[in-house]
Amino acid sequence: MSLRGYRIYAIPRTTGTYRVLVESVNNNAYLYIENGSIATLSATDGDNLKQTFTKVADGCGLMGILRLSVKTPAISVVDTYLIVITEVKSVGKINESDVYKVAAVKFLSLNHEPTLVTDDRIPELARLLSSENFYFATSGPGNLFDLTLSAQRRHDAASSDYRFFWNRNLHFPLERFGINSDDWFVRCMCGSVLIRTIYVGHRTAKVAIISRLSCERVGTRFNVRGANDDGQVANFVETEQLISFENRESSFVQIRGSVPLFWEQPGIQVGSHSIRMRSIEASVPALERHFLQLKKLYNEVSAVNLLGSKEGERKLSEAFKTLLHGSSHNDVEMINFDYHAQMKVSKSSIKQLQAKLDPMVDNWQCYLSTDGKPDKSQTGVIRTNCLDCLDRTNCVQTLIGMKALTVQLADLEVEKFKAKISQRFEETLKEIWQKNGDQCSIIYAGTGALEGKSKLKDASRSIARTFQNNLMDSAKQESFDLFLLGNGYFDDEFDKACRFLPVQMIKECPAALPELISRRDEMSTRQPLSVFCGTWNVNGGKHLNVARKDNSFEEWIFGADWDAEGDVPPYDIVVIGLEEIVDLNATNMVKASTTNQRLFCEQVKRTLNEKSREKFIILGCEQLVGVCLILCVRTQLLPRVRGLAISDVKTGMGGATGNKGSVAIRLTIDATSVLFICSHFAAGQHEVANRNDDYATAVRKLRFPQGRTVDSHDVIFWLGDFNYRISMPGGEIKKYVEQGQLDALIPYDQLTEQRQLGNVFKGFEEAPLKFPPTYKYDTFSDIYDTSEKARAPAWTDRVLWRDEPTEKLVQLLDYRTAPLKSSDHRPVAAIFQLDVLKVNLKKCEEIFHDVVSSLGPPDCMILVSIEGFAAFPEFLKDEVLSKLQELGVTVTLYTIEGNFMKIAFDYGSSALAALSMDGTDINDKQHRISVQLRSPDWEDDWAIRMAPAFRREPSCINLSAIEGLSIVNLALDDDEVDDTVSIASARSCIDFSTSNNTPIFQEQILLSGSAATPTNAAPPTPSRPATLPPRPLSSNGTTNNVPAIPPRPSPANWPPRFS
């Protein structure tokens, strides 16, 4: 086939609408694009039409059509781009198909001339796609070689593996118009493809390593770590070792992926592995879903964990082991091998790991086919991880690959044709495994793998990684999201729709979005939740003593009249905001201690679990110097929570320091997005403008994944020490307070005044202030400030909320203070009923079909013919267009093909309206027209395509595994180990036996992101090993707790040979 087989032509807007013509030399056909409509043209019609067009580009292939939203305060438009592959590099040939890597791309606007493209995101996106990390295969007609599929899945599956089909969404525009996208667009995978030829006598064998990076949770090293709510992990790569010889083909697959928990590595780090774990308990559903998916895809699974004992790796490794053993997937064999420590003791230590891995490869075998018919299948997969799933993982996967090679060569019987040819295969595979490791590393970390050949080279790559990770990765991350989400990125309407509807449906049928969102009440029911929001400035925690009644949280959270034995239901969500949790001094502004954070977390959790009838977990906790936000939820609510994300912003000294600032935690419960913000604004009686600026900065700078902002959420609870004062002398304020005339102070409350002026908290609500000012008291006293400064009392501590104005999801139940006297502030509490929307998928499917029926066919096309004519007479086209004009519909494109005039409209409903012309006479009643839909079965087609999206798949989530765990998102560093919460800190020996109040929930994994109501089921009682594996010993016989990192083995001499 021709390498540059595409030519793109265009007519500028000066001649009317902007039109694009794409010529395919290989297909001998054309694509005609106008006003968002697409049609195919025959070679003859296309050749005639292109005479009036100007060529704008040549291409080796087409990735597809990308829709991008461009939003400014003034306008909101959608630009559409055709992505043309302009340069490629040949990789080799597999199964008579040529494989290429993409070397350069060009974005051609389908709305206006290329010179008018002003979207500044396009160059960075083009740079990503031109990074030589994307691959596609071409072949002859009817011989589509799909790089997204392993050899075994090519036989078992009829369609692509969407995990690795990166430009899947770019194919939808052609499919919408009934055009086979495979005839025009390539199927791209991201990762690495390395192919070599080995001569076996006069015969040839092909050896390939294909590493497919998943697009389900993709991103750069320090932007995307761990798992998401669906159990998809960062840097998930399926690596296939493929050998074809004669008419036989052998394949062995192994996988790598980040530890399937919620964790991250924030901040600038040079050679550091500082790890932050947001919530161990919250990771249970993600881990369960992850291994459920692996078992469905690969049957049996074994996990090889290479995490070490240094820094935060030990905590992460222990959490992974603990949760996996306590999960419903405790049948997954987990091999823990501290790679760095073991290799430091002796390089022959790898034999211990090899002795465990070899039987797995022998047992699960390799896929083998003869003439395309399978002889045997691979029945299990080895999942390998280290911290980054890069250097250590590369070495161990090479080791596994070498063992698999012996099985593959035995299956293919190559030694029969040439003796000792196995050594040639080993040398070749070692070389391409090394290059494969480099390529995987470049995608995720920005540099090649650390090889161990040269300390200087490894050091330079480590420094390069640091610059890449901290200075360039944010732009690369945005490009990943933009390419995969398209116009859904940074779009609140798309984000809201994803909470109600299957993502597949949203991407394939964007026209239905507005109508479906407007009817979301019909497809959901309200589920009431009880929410506690509390804020307290603890004055540096100077008098923190959990044994004192003055510090007891019981009365603050539950109230003085609460009866633990009564019928009052417990809270579902408890949010605690703390200000000045540490002294706001220079030392803490550089690196704040987490000791007080840990103590407050423990006291909050202890209070909730001891005083209520339900068990709570700390779902999220974040500290920004003195501001700390703690989010707790009932255990039973956990499977319904998704999309947890944390953000913070500094506002002290103009944003330079964190002595003032805001911390935010967002999440989605069922289909309702909720945001909690805790803030500490500028102090001072007259600093109103600065406080207003702090609020505006928080709204502007708080950002969450996928472009979400503060305003993206359905419900917002904003609490904290806002520091707004009362504009009245202190003596007068005290007099009114003593007389109980609080209403007289309200007009002088600065926050009330600024809200009325529309300067801050626009759209927010606050309950009437019925309690005395909460600031400033003498500690352990009910007397306002008697110090020399004698600060005036004020309502500095507040809780406000914002709701969807048309839905009213929030109802205030109580707004009060509590008599905790260890600080100069009194804590404030607000209790709400929050109604969250829960999707009914059956009802959702009914509404979808109803909406789609009213929208008309997705291609918006009709076919018009003239009775008595074998071919459509061109002289009658104006008569037909005139009739359509009378109907008031807009024609976007028309072509004449054979006996039909094909007409496209701007909306599918216009195509339905045009059916009324069927049987109409035209041309002075001399001719009668016949009108039909181009896609008459479009409703049935939609029903078939969307049925899987509405199907429920049950899975078990064993919540008994989280009993006793107590890790929140503290930085797991060496320099503050004592301040870090240990997995075993709450219980020296964690018991996973399941009691009646720790059920396994039967959860429904839904593509819409919501979960069905949990139901109890009898859980198994997983066993726990009596002892943990011993740590390696150093040369002097002592336990080597923190081994130094050894030089990495050279891939050229890897794996090591043992006598």
N, C-alpha and C positions, 0 to 999 in steps of 0.2 A: 504494500500500500504506500501511497505517497506520504512522505514525512510532513511536508507543509501542504496539507490537503484542504485547508480552509482559506477562503478569501472573503473579507467583510467589506461591504459597500454601504454607502449612506447618501441620503439627500438632505441638505441643510434645511433648517426650519424656514429660511427665507422663501422657499418655494411652497410652503404650506406646513403640514405636520412633519416632524422629523421621522424619517423612515430608514430602516436598516434591512439589508439583504445579505444573507450568509450563503455562500456557495460551498458545497461539499464536493470536492473532486472525486472522493472515493464512493460517495453515495449517488453521485450524478443527479443531485437534486439541490433545491434551495429552501432556505427558511426566509419568510417575509414577516417582518415585525413592524407594526404600526399602532400607535395609541394603546400599547399594552396588549394588543392581540397578536397572535402568532399563527401563521399558516404555512404549509409546505407548498412548494411550486415544483412543477416538472422542469426538467432541464431546458426544454424549449421555451416555456414561459419565462423562466428565470433568465435565460440568455437574452431574450428580447427586453426584459425589464431593466437589466443591469446597464444597458446602454445609456440610460439617463442618470445613473448613479456614479459616485466617485469612490474609488477604492481607498479605504482608511487603514486596513491592516491585513496581514497574512498570519496564519496560525498553524501550529502543529496539532492542535486539539482545542477543544472547548471544555472548560470546567463546568459552565452552567450560567444561570442568571441569578444574580444577587440583588435583593431588594434592601435598601438602606433608608432608614428614617433620618431626616434632617430636621431637627427641632430647634427653634429659637423662640424668644419671647414673642416675636411678631408672627412667625409662620411655622407651619408643620407640613412638610411635604415628604414624599417617598420617591427616591431616585432608584432607577433600575439599571444594572450594569451587566453586560456580557463579559465574562472573564475568559480571555483568549490566551492560550498557552503559546508564547511566541518563540521560546527556545527550550530545547530538551537535550538530555544526554543519554545515550544508549547505555543500558545496564547489562543486557544480555537477552537470551531467549529461553523461554520455558514453555513446554508443550506447544511448540509451533507458534508461540505468541511473543512479540517483541515487548520488552519492558523498558520504560523510560523514566527518568527522573526529571521533574519540572525545574528548569533553570531560570526561566523568566516568564512573567505574565503581563498582560495589559488589560486595563479596565476600560471598556468602551461603553459610554452612556447610551442607553436606548431612549433617552428623553431629550437630549440636546447634543450639540457638537462637542467633541472631545476637548476643545479649547475652553469650553465653558464649565468644565468640571471644577468645582470649588471645595469639595468635601476634603478637608485636610486629613481625614483618616485613611484615605485611599492609598497614599504612598507607603504608609507603614504596613497596611494590609498586603500590598503588592510585594513588599520586602519579605514578609513572612512566607507568602506562597512561592517566592523565588529563591528560597533558602536551600533548595536541593534536598528537602526532606519529604517531598510529595512525589508519589509514583503512580503510574498507570500502565496498563497493558493494552496493546492493540493486536488484532488478529483479523483473519478473513471473515466474511459473512457467515453467520451461523456458528462461529467458533469463539464465542466470547469467553475470554479468560479473565476471571474475577480475582484480583489480588486480595480482596477482602476475605476470601474464603481459604481455609486450609484444604489440603487434598481430601481429607476425610469429610469435611463439611461440604465440599463441592459435590461429593456423591450424595450426601444425606440431605442437603438443603437446596431448595429450588431458587432462592433469592439470595441477595447479598447479606453479609453479616453487617447490620447497621452500626454495630459498635465501631467498625473500622472503615465505614463508608463515609468519608469526611464531607463530600460535596453532595450528599443525599438531598438536602433541602434545595440545592440549586437545580435539581432535576424536575422539581414540582411544576414550574411554569410550563414546560413542554407537555407534561402529563395532563395538566389541566385542559389543554386543547386537543387531547387525544393523540398526541404525537409520541411515538416510541423514543424516549429520551436516549436510549442506548445507541440509536442510529446517529446521534449528534454529539452527545456529551460523553466524556470519559468517566470512569469510576476511579476516584482517587483514594489512595490510602496514604497515611503519614507514618514514617518510621524509617526502615532500612531494608533494601533489597540488594543482596550480593550474590552473584552467580558466577560460577567457575566451570570450566570444561576439563574433564580428566579423561585421558585416553587409556582405554583398557584393551591393549592389543590394537587391533584395527577398529575396535568399537569405541564409542564415546559415551561418557556418562556426564550428566549435569548435576552439580552440587550447588545448592542454594541455601542461604539463611535469609528468611523473611521475618522481620520484626514489625508487627502491626500495633501502632499506638492507638489506644481507644480514644474516641472523641467524646465519650460520655462524661468524663471529669478531666478536662485537659487544662493545662496551664503551666506556668513556669515554676521553678523550684520553690521559691519562698512565697509565692502567691497561692499555690494549690498544693495542699498536703492532705494525707489521710483520706477519709471517706466522706461521701455526702449522705443525705438521708436515704437515698435509694440503694445504698450499699456499693456504689461505684467508687473506685479508688483512683487517686492520682497516679500518674505514670504507669498505668496498666498497659502492659505490652504482652502480646501473644507472639512467641517466637517459634517459627517452624523450621526444622531442619529437613530439607527436602532433597532426595536423591532420585533421579530418574535414569534408568538404564535399560536399553532396548525397549521392550514393550511393558516394562514393569516400573512401578513408582512406589517409593517408600517415604513416609513422612512421620516425624516425631515432633510433638508440640509440648512446649512448656511455657509457663507464664510468670510474670513478675508484677508486683503492684505494691503500692504504699501500704503501711500497716492500716487495717480497716477500722480505725478509731477516729474520733474527732481530735486532731492535733495540728499544730502549725509551728513554724520557725520564723518569728517576726524579727525585724530590725536588721541593722548592719552588723554582719558577723564576719570576721576574718579567721578562718580555721576553727570556728566554734560550732558546736552542735546544740546550742541552747534550744530547748523544746518547750512548747507551751501546750498543755493539755486542758481543753476547756471543761470537759466533764466526762469522767469515766462512765458514770451511770448512763448518760445520754447516748453513749456509743453502742449500747447493747442492740437496739434495733438495726443500726447500720451494719454491725458485724453479722447479725443473723441473716439479713437480706443478702449480704455479700456472698456468704458461703452457700446460701440457697441457690443463688444464680450460678455459682461455679459448678455445683453438683448437677444442675439441669443442663449445663453446657458441656461438661467434661466427665460426668459420672463421678468417679472417685477422685478425691483431692487429698494431697498431703502438703503441709506447710513447712517450709524451711526458713527458720528465723535466724538471721545472721547478726542481729543487734548485739552490741557489746555491753560492757559494764561501766563505761565511761560516761560522765555527764548525765544528760537526761535520757540517754539510750536505755539505761537499766530500768528506769521507771516505765518507759514506753513498752519495753519488752515484757516486764512483769505484768503490766496491764493487759497486753495482748494475750499472754499465756493464761492469765486468770479468767478473762472473759470467754476465751475460746473453750477452756475446759468446763466452764459453767454454763455454756450455751447448749442449745439443742443440737449443735454440730460437734459435740465432743468426740464423735467417732473419727474426726479428722486427725490423722496422726501429725503431731507437731514435733519437728526436729529442731532443737535449739542448739546453735553452734556459734559461740562467741568467736568470730573469725579472727579478729585482731589478737585477742588473748591467746587463742590456740596456736596461731601461726608464730607468735612471739616465742612460745615455749619450744615448738619444734615444727618445722615445715611438714614433717611426716604426720603431724596431727590430723592433716586432711584425710588420712586413711580412715579415721573414726567416722567422719561424715560420709566418705565414699562407701564404707561398709553398710551404711543404712540406706543410701540412695540406690545402689546397684540392684538390690532385690526388687525395688519398686519398678525400675525400668524393665527388668526381666518379667515381672508379673504383669504389668500393664501393656507391654509390647509396643510395637509401632504399627502404624497403618500401612497396609500393603495392598496394591492393586495390580492386576494383570489385564491389559487391554481395556482399562477403564472400569473393570469390574473388581469390587473389593474381595480380597482373599482373607484379610483379618483387619481388626480395628484396634486402635489404641483405647484402652478402657479407663484410663485415669490420667491425672496431670499433677505435676509438681509445681507448687507455687513458691517462689523464692522472694524474699525481701531482706533488705538491710535498711538503712535510714533513708537514703535517696533512691534505692533500687538502681544504683549505678555501678560503682567500681567493684565492691564485694560481690554483688549479684552477678556481674559480668563473669567473674572468675568461676563462681560455683555453677552457673549455667553452662559455661564451657566444659566444666568437669562432667556435668550430666550429659551434655551433647556428645562428648567423646565416648561415654558408655553406650549411649543410644546408637552411635555409629557402628559399634560392633554387632548390635542386633540387626541394624539395617543391612550391613554388608553380608551378614549370614543369610538374611531373607532374600537378597538379590543374587546371591551366589556369584559374586564377581571374581572370587579367587579361582573359579573354574576356568576363567578365560585368561587370567594372567596371575602368576604367582607373586606373592608379596606386594600386590597392588594396594593392600590396606594401608601401608605406610604413606603412600602418596595421598590417599584420602585424608589421613590424619593431619598431614602437613597442611593440606589445603584448608581443611576445616579450622585449624588453629589460626591460620592467617585471617580468614574471613570472620571468625568469632571475635578477634581483636578489633577489626574494623567495625563490626556490628556494635560492639560496646562503645566505641567512639561516637558512632552515629546516634545511638540512643542517648548518650550523654549530652551531645550538642543540642538536641531538641529540648531537653529538660533543664540542663544546667548552663548551656551556652558555650561549653568547651568540650574537648575530648575527654575520654576517661583518663584517670590517673593510673599509670601503668607500672610504676615501680622501677623502670629501667634507669631513670635519672631523677635524683632528688631535686635538682635544679629545674628540670622540665616540669615535674609534678608541682613544685612550689609556684612556678610561673602560671601554670594552669589554675591552681587554687586561687591565686590573686586575681586572675582573669575572671574566675567564677564570681568572686566577691563583687567586682565592678559590674559584671553582667547582672547578677542577682539584684543588686541594690539600685542601679542607675538606669538600666535599660529594660528590665523585665516588665515594668508596669505597662509600657507601650505594647510590648509583645503580648501580654495577657489580654489587653483590650482588643488586639487584632484577632486573637483566638476566639474571643467571645463574639466579636462582630461577624466573623466568617461563619460561625456555627449558628448564631441566632438571627443574623440579618436584621431586618427591621424590628425584630422583637427585642433587640438590645436597647436598653435605656428607654423602654416604652412601658409606661404604667398600665396601659390597657392590656398589653400582651401579658404582663406579669399577673394582672388580676385574672385574666382568662385562664392562665395556666393553673390557677388554684382550683378552678371549677371544671375544666375540660381537659381531655387527653391532649397532650402536646402535639401528637401526630395530627390530630384533627385541626388544631389551630394553624399549623404550618401548611397543611394541604388545602384548607378552606378558609383563608383569611377574610373573605367577604362576609362570612357568617358571624364574625366576631362581635360587631356592635349589637346586633339583634340578640345574640346569645347572652351577652353580658346584661343587657336590659331585662332579660327574663330570668336572671339568676335566682330570684326569690322563688320561682316556680320549681326550680330543680334542686332546692335545698331546704332544709329544716333548721330551726333555731335550737341550739343546745346551750342552756344556761351554765355559766361557770362563775364561781365566786373568786374575786381578786382582792388581795390586800396590797396596798401600796403604802410604804412607810419611809419617811425621811428623817434623818437625825444628824446634826453636826455634833460630833463626839469630842471636839476640842482637842484633837491630837491623841485621843485615847489615853490621856495622862492618868486618869483614875480608873482605868479598866481593871475590873476585878469581878469575874463572873460569879464569885461567891456572894457578892453584896446584892442586897435586894434593890439597891439603887440602879443596878445594871441589869436587872432581870427583864428579859424581853417578853415574858409571859403576859404582863398587863398591857404592854404596848401593842402586841400582835393580837391578843385575844380579847382584851378589854377587861375591866374590873368585874363585870357581872357574868363572865363566860363560865359555863358549867361543862367540864370535860365529860361528865356522865350524861348530860342532857341530850336533847334531840337536835341541837343546833348543828347543821352540817359543817364539815371542815372546809377550809379554803381549798380551791383547786390550784391557785397560783399565789405565791407570796413573793413580793418584790421589796427589797430593802435597799434604800439609798443612804450611804454614809458619806459625810463630808468631814474634812480634816481628820481622816483616819490615822494620819501620821502628822507630826509637826511639820509645818510648811517652811522648813529651813533649806539652806543651799544643798546640804548633803542629800536630803530626800528628793529634792527636785532633780538631782543628777540620777540617782537610783533609789527609789523608794523601797523601804523594807516591806516585806509581805507578812511579817509576824502578826500584826494586828488584823490583817485581812483573814489570815487563817483562824485566829481566835474568834473573830466575829462570825465567820462561816460555821465554825463548830457550834457556837452558841445558838445561832439561828436554827441550824438543823436539829440540834438537841431539843430546843424548845418545841419545835414543830412535831417531832416524832414522839416526844414524851407527853405532850399536852393535848394532842389530837388523836383521833381514832384511826388516822390514815398515815401511811409512810410517805415521806417526802424525800426528794433528791435535789441536790444543787445542780441545776441544769446549766447555769452559766454564771460566771463571776469575773469582773474586770476591775482593775484598779489603775487609775491615772493619778499618780502622786497621792493626793489626799482624798480624791473622789473614788468611791467604790460602789459598784452596783452588783447586788446579789439576786439571782433569780432562782426560786425554788418552785417545783411543781409536784403534785401528787404522782406517785409511781404509776397509777393506772392511766394517767393522762399521757404518759410518755409516747406510746405508739401513735398518738394523734398529732404530735409535734414534729414540724419539719422546718427547714430553712433557717436554723439558728445562725445568727451572725452578730458580730460585735464590732463596734467602731468607737473611736474617741477623738476628741479635738481639744487642743490646748488653747486657752484664751488669756492666760496670765502674761503680763508684759507684752501685749500686742500679739500673743500667740507663740512667744518664744519659750515660755515656761509652762509647766503643768500645775503650778500652785492654784490656778483657777482653770476650770474647763468642764467638759461634759463627757459622759460615758453613756453609750446606748447599746441595748440588746434588742434585736428584732427576731421574731419567729412567726411561723404560720401554724395556727391551730385549726385543724380541719381545713376550711377554705377561707379563713379570716386571718389577715396579717395584722400583727400587733407589735407596737414599738414601745419600749420603756426607755426613758431618758432620765438620767440623774445629773444635775448641774450644780456647780458652785460659781456664782457670778461675782463680779467685782464688788469689793466692800467699800464702805464710806457713805456718810449721810447724803452727800451731794453728788455721788457718782452715778446718777441715773442714766446719763448718756452712755457711760461705759458698760453698764449692765445691759442696756438695750443692744449695744454692739456685741456683747458676749452671746446674747440670744441669737442675733442675726448670724453670727459666725457659726454657731452650732447648727442652725438650720442649713446654712450654705455648705458646710464642710463635712458634716456627718454623711458618710457614704457606705454603701453595702454592696455585696456582689451583684453582678448583672445590672449595674447602673442604678440601683435603687437609692432613693433619697428619703429624707424625713417625710415628705409629702406623698410618698408612694404607698403609705400604709392606711389600712381601713380605720384602725384605732390607735391613738397615741396617748400614753400616760407620761406626763412630764412632772418630775418631782425634784426637790432639792432645796438647797439654801440659796435662794435667788438674791438675797441681801437687799431687797427693796425695803426702804424704811418708811416711817410715818413722818410727814412734813409738819411737825408740831413740836414744841419744846417738851423735853422729857418729863418735866414736872406736871404739865397738863395731861400728858398721856397717862402717867401713873394715877392721877386723880380720876380720870374717866374709867380706868381699869378697876380701881378700888370701888367705884360707884356702880360698876357693872354696866356702864353706858358704852358698850363696844361699838354700837351703831354710829356714835358720834365720831369715831375715829376712821370709819370706812372712807369718807370722802377725801381724807388726807393720806390714805395708803397709796404709796407711789406705784405699786403694781396695778392696783385698780385703776388709777388715773392713766397710766400708760396703755393699759388694755383698752380703755374707753377712747383714747386718742388713736388707736389702731397701730401703735408703734411696736407692740410685742404681743405674742400669743394670740394672733388673729384667728378666730374660729374656735378657740379653746374655751372651756367652761371651768368654773370653780364653784364649789358649794359656798354658801354664806359663812362668814367667819364668826362662829359662835363661841370660840375659845379665846382666852387672853393672848396677847403677843407672846411669841415663843422665844424671844431674845431681848435683852441679855440678862441672865440670872447670875447671882453668886452661886458657885457650885455647892451642892448639897444643901440648897436653901430654896425657899419660895420667894425670896426678895430679889427685886431687880437690882442691877449693877450698882454697887456702893463704892466702887473704886474711884480713884481720882478722876478718871475720864468720864465716869457716870454716863455711859451710853444710853440713849433713849430707847425704850422698848419698841419692838417692831415685829411684824409678822414676816420674818425673813424666810421661814420654812413653809413651803407650800406644795400642794399636789393639784395639778390641773389635768384635764383630759380633752381630747378632741375626738369626735365621732363622725361617722358618715351622716351628714345632715338629713338624708332621706330615709335612713334605716333605723337610727336610734338604737344602736347595739349596746350602749352603756347606760346603766342606771346607778346613781349614787345611793348607797345605803347608810353610810356614816362618815363623818369628818370630825376628827377629834385629836386631842393631845393625850400624852401619858406622863405620869409623874416620875420620870426617870431623871435624877438630879445630879448625876456625876459629871455633866457638862454644863456649859453656860447657855445651852439651847435645850428646849424641850422637844422631844420627838413628836412628829405629826403622823397620824394614820388616816387613810381614806380607804373605805371598803366599797367595792362595786359589784354589781351583777353584770357580767359580760356575756352577751349572747353571740356565740360563734355560729357560723353557717356551715352546715354539714351536707355534703353533696349526696344526692340520691342518684346513683348512676343509671338506674333504670329510667327514672324520670328525665334525666339528662339526655339519654339516648332518644327518648320520645320527642323531646323539644328540638333536639338537633335535626331529626328527620322532618319535623314540622317547618323549621326555619329553612332547611335546604330546599324543601318543596316550594316554598314561596320565593326563593332566590332564583330558581331556574337552573338550567344546566351550567356547569362551571366553565365550559368553553364559550358560552354566550353566542352560539352560532346556529344559523339555520341554513338549509339548502333549498334553493328556489329553482324550479324547473318550469318549462313552458310545455303545455300539452300539445302533442303533435310534432315536437322537435326532438330529434335524436341528440343534438348538441344545443346548448343554450345559445340563442341568437344574441350577439353582442349589442345589436341596435336597440334591444329592449331593456338594457340594464338601467338606463335613466328613468324609464317608466316604473321599474320596480323600486328604485330609490325614491322616486317621487311619492309613491304609495306609502313607503315607510316614513317619509317625512310627515305625511298627513297623520300618521299614528303618534307622532311626537317622540319617536325613539331616535337614539344617536347611533349612527353607523361608524364603527372605528376602522373597519377593513373589509374589503370585498375582493374576491378573485373569481375567475370563471374557469372551471375545470370540467371538461366533458359536457355532460348534459345538465350540470348544476352551476348555479351562481352561488358561491359560498359567501355568506355575509356574517360578520362579527359585530356585536354590540358592546357597549360599555358595561351593561349589566345583563345577567341571565334572565331577569324578569322581562327585559325588553324582547328577548328571544321568545318567551312565552306569549307576549303580547302580539308578536309578529305572526303567530300561528293563525290569528284571526283573518289574515289575508288569504288563507288557503281557499282556492276556488274562486277568487276574485278575477273579474275581467279587466284587462288593460288595453291600451292602444285602441281606443274607441270600440271596446268590447270585441276586438278582433281576435284576441288571444286570452287564454285563461291560464293563470299561474297555479302551481302546486307548491305548497310550503310544508316543510317538515323539519324537525330538529335534527341537527347533525348527530346528537347523542340522545336518542329517544329513551334509552334505558339508564339514564344518568342517576335516577333515584335508587334503582337496584344496585348500581355500581358503587354508589356512596355507602349503601347499607353493608355491602360485602366488605369494602375496604376498611370501614370504621368499626366493624363488629369486634375485632380483637381489642381495639382500644377501650371498649366498654366492658371487657370481660374481667372478672375478678379472679385473682390467683391467691389462694390462702397460704399463709406461712405462719410458723410458730415463732413467737418471740418469748424467750424464757427470761422473765424478769426476776426470777429467783437468783440469777447470777449477780445481781447488783447489791444484794444484801451485804451491808457492812463496808462497801466501798466508799471512799471519801476523798477523791481527788477532784479538785476543780482546776481552773486554768491558772495555775501558778507556774512561773518560769522554773523549769527543772534544771538548775545550774549547779555546778560544783561549789561555787562561792557562797551559796546560801542554802546548803542542804538542810540545816536544822530548821529553817523556816518553811521547808517544803512539806506538804502533806503526803505521807506515805500511804501506799495501798493498805498496808497492814496497820496503819496508825489507829484505825477505829476498832480493829479486832485482830489480835495477833494470829489467829488461825480462822480464816474465813470459812464459814460453814455454808455449803451450797444446798443443804437439804431444804426442800420446799415445804413451807407451811401453808395453811389454808389462806392466809392473806397475802401470799406471793404467788399468784397464778401465772401460768403460761397463757398469754393472750393469743387467741387465734385472730391474726391480723389479716386484713386484705391489702395487698400491695396494689395500688392503683396508679395508673399512668397520670391521672389528674393530680396526684400529689396528696390526696386525702386518704384517710384510713377508715375502715368500717368499724362499727361498734365492737369492742372486744368482748369475747365470751370466754368463760372459764373452761379449762380443760385439765385433765389430770396430767401433771408433768412427770417426766422421769426424774430419778434422783441420780445425777451424774456423780461419779467418783472423783476424788482428788488424790493425786499422788501423795504418798506419805512423806516423801522427802523430795527436795529439789536437786537437780544435778549439781555435783560439787564444782566449785570454781577451780580453774587450773592452778597448779603450783608453780612458783618461781624456782629459780635455780637453787636457792638455799632451802627449799622445802616449805616455805611459808605460803600462805594463801595470797595470791596475786589479785588484789581487788581492782586496781585501776591500772591495767597494763598499758604500756606505751604502744603507739600505733606502729606496726612494723612496716618495712618496705613492702609494697605490693609485688606479687610475683610477676615476672615478665610473661606476657601472653605467648611469646615465642617458645618459652620453656614450660608452658602450662597445658594440661595438668601435669604435675610432677610424676615421674616414673618411680615406682617402688620395686625393690628387689623382693 
